[in-house]
């Protein structure tokens, strides 16, 4: 039985450890980049250029506003902000960096809803 691939997933990480990201990517059978340099767009643009879709047909999913979401917005991608999780997939309730980023984003955008 052949399974049809419905979408393409690429692991694009700022983590500097090639071995760590390679291990995760191999477990999930994904192509990957480490030391991505987000929110800079150069490396992500190179990945997008190798995918047969335009950036407005691609979504970036991440837990950081000023890296993942910012680079996605800069390239006209759909962006999905998720909560940070630990190595077991459990939500991190006291992620101070993510809380600070969300607070700063509200100040910058004026969105206090």
C-alpha angles and dihedrals in degrees: 000000000000121000120214118229108231098186141005121246124197124182107225109179136175089207108121095212108098090186094054095048092042090053092052093043092049091051090053094037093238137142111241151184126209127197087030095171096223129209086038109091104211099091095039091049088055090053092047091050088060093053120081093232134083119244092255088062093054130082126206116206118199147142098229124078098196096047114024101028095038094052090047091051091047090056097042094249129146108259130208119190114205133181119263116257135198125239089279094054093254116143114255104231097188103044098150095186093053091046090051092048092051091048092049091047090055091052093047095047097035088230106143096154 
